Amino acid sequence: MRLVVSLCLLTGVLAGAAPNVKIIAHRGGVVDAKHPENSLAALNEAVRRGYWMMEMDIQESKDGRIVVHHDDFEQSYGVKRWPREMIWDEISKLRSKEDGSRPLEFHEYAAACKGRTQLMVDIKAPSHSRQFYQEIERILRENGLLEHALFIGTAEARAYFKGKARISVESKAQLQALVDAGENVSRDYFLFEHGDTMDARSIAMAKRLGIPAVVSINIFHYRGQDHRKAAQADIERLKGLGLTYFQIDSEYDSWLR
């Protein structure tokens, strides 16, 4: 039953996106000069634009709190320290340069998503306790977000959530190895490749196996070149191949909406 329901959700379209295209917001929403990453403002703007899913980032504070953030706090908060180096009391006092908001705990972000959108969850290194993952699972279940979630991130995180939701596999070779090993690929996995490696064979293989093929189109993939030109070329090429799931930095959404 979970597979049937999940595939139904994966074929849904929200108003605002181009027909059949499902946009997944990198770093928790629309991130720009007004909206800090993984913030309520970024999430709300992505929902307003019709994004289908939020890709968000989970880290652990020094005192074990579940913090929603991508890297260290320098970009938005002016503090070159990682969540794991700070206790929550210190983190909660940070204020973003974009809108004056503070970083969020996971339960806050998940509650804001409930009934509005779904999640692609990127749980960051280093290793975490089983209790840490159990609390993430509890929060996702409580907000109706686990069943349709997509998990990327560490092998440890993906292993914990395997069988509870779909987890990523990042190449055709890895996917074929799972098939050869007799894994239940159609139930447990989705293909997740960068824009410069996703191709017609990837899309055809995912379709044949009955799993979603999701491409990531992110600024850091195009270092050393005109990232907007390269991203647009990949988006247009992959749309032409019939791909529908695009995880993007929001400045690229004009080519998908």
N, C-alpha and C positions, 0 to 999 in steps of 0.2 A: 504493500500500500504506500510506503514512504516513497518508493521509486516513482509510482504513478503520480502522486501529488507533486513531488519535486519536479518532474518533467513538465507538468502542467504549469507550475510557477515559472519555470525556465522559458516557457514560450509566451509569457505575458508581455504586454507592451504598455508603458505609461505614456500619458499625453506629454508631448513636448519633444520626444525623440522621433527620428525618422522612422517610417514603417519598418517593423521587424527588427530594429536595432535596439539593443539593451545596453545602456551606458552604465558602467561601474566607476564610481568616483574614487580616484587615488587619493590617499591621505585624508580620507574621511569626509570628503565633500568638495565643494567649490572653494579652492584655495587661491587667494589673490591678495591684493593690497588691503582689502576690507575684511577678509575672512581668514583667520588663522587655521592651520591644519588641524584636523580631528576635533573641531570645535562645534558647538551647537549652531553657530552662525553658518559655518561651512556646510553642515548637514542640512540645515533648513533651506539654504539657497539651492543645493543640489536637488532636494525634493521639489522645490518650486519649479525648477527647470525640467523636471520629469525624468531625472536619473532613476534607474531601475534598482541599483544596489550601491552600498557604500563599502569600499575597501578601507579598513581602518586598522590601526596598529596598536598592539598591546605590549606593554613593558611592565616590569615589577619595580616598585620603589624599594629603598633600602629596608623599610619596615614592612614589606610584604603587601603593599596596596597595589591594586591592578590599575595602572595608569594608561591612558590612551594618548600615545605620542609616537612619532616615527623615529627620530634620532635623538641627539641631545637637544637642550632647550635654547641653543644660541639663536637660531633663525628668527623665531617669533618673540622669545622672552629675554634675549640678550644675556643668557647665562650658559656658559660652555660647560655644562655638567649634564650627566645622563640621569634618568629617573632612578637607576640602581644606586646612584651615589648620594641620593637625597631621601630624607624621610618625607612622608606626606605633608606634615606641617610646613616644611620648607617649600615644597612644590605648590601647595595651595595658596601661597602668598605671591607667586609669580603672576605677572599681568602682561598680556600680549601687546605688542606695539600696534597691531591692527585694530583691535576693538576694546582693549582693556580687560578681556576675559581671562580666566585662569585655566590651566589644564584640567581635564575631566578624569574622573574615575570611570571605570568601565561600566559600572551599574548605571551611572548617569547617562552615558552615551546610549547604552542599550535601551533604556527606558524611553529616550527620545525617538528611537527607531520603531518602537512597538506599534504595529498596525500601519506603518507608513512606508517602510522599506525593508530590505533584507541586507545581510552582512557577508562580505568577504573578510575573513579574519586573518591578520598577519601577526602571529605571536613571535616576538623577537627573542634572540639569544640574550643571555646565556641559558643554561638549564634551569628548570623550575620544578618545584615540588609537585607531587600528585595532588596535594590539597589546592594548589594554585589552579591547576587545570580543572579540578572538580568545582571550584568556585566560578570559573568562567562558564562551565557547562550549566551550572545551576542558574546563573544570570540569564544565559541564552534561553534556557527552557522557560524560565519565569516570564520572559518577554515574548515568547512564541517565535524565537529567532533561530533555534538550533536546527530544526528539521531541514530548512532550505539554505543553511549557511554553506559557504565555500571556504575551505581552510587552505592557506598557504603558510609560509614561514618555515620553522625548523622541522627537521625529521621527527624530533621528539614530540612536538605539538601535533603534527599530522598523524603520528602513530596513536596518540591518545584519542583523537577524534575519529579515527577510522571506524566505520560501521555506525557512527552516530550522525555523520553528515559526509558530504563529498570532500575529498582531499585532493590536492593538486599532484599531477605528474607533469614533468617539465620538458619532455622530449618524446619524439616518436619512438626512439630506441627504448627508453624506459617503459613506455606504454606497451610496446611489443613484448618486453621481458615479463611484464605482469600478466599479459595474456598467456604467454608460454608457460608461466608458473601456475596457471589455473585460477588466478584471482577473479573475484566477482567484479570485473571492471565496470560494468554498466551500472552497478549499484553504488560503488564506493569512490569513484574517481572522476576528475575532469582534467582535460588537457589545458595547460597554461603555459603559453610560449610568448616570447618577445616579438615585437612587430617585425624585426629583421630576420626571424627564423620561421615564423608561422607561414605556411605555404599551402598550396592546393592539396598536397599529400597529407598534411596534418589535418586539414579540415575533412577530407574524405575518410581518413582513418577514424577520426572521432565520430563521424556520422555512422560509419559502418558498425562501430562498437556501441552506439547508442549513448554517447556521453557528450556533454557540452565541450566545445572548443572556445577558449577565452584567450584573447590576445591582450598583452599589456603594452601600452603606448605611453611611455613616460619620458620626461625630459632627460633624465640621466642616461638613457639608452643611446642618446645621440651626441655624446660629448665629442668635441672636435669638428663638428659640422653644423650647418644651419638646422637646428632641431625642428623648427616649425615646418620647413620645407620637407625634411625627411619624414616627419610624423605624418604630414598630409599625404605624402606619396604612399606610405604604408597603409594608412586608413583607406584611401581610395582603391588601392590594389586589393585589399582584403574584403572590402565591401563588394567589389566586383567578383570575388570568388564565392560570395554568398555568406561570409562570416557575419554573425549578428551580435556576438558578445565582445564588447570593447571596454577594457579597464584603462582609463586615461587620466592624465593630468587635465584639469578643467579648461585650460586655455586652448585645448584642441577640440572642444565640443562643438564648435561652429561647423565642423565637417561631418557631424553625426546627428544634428538636431534639425 
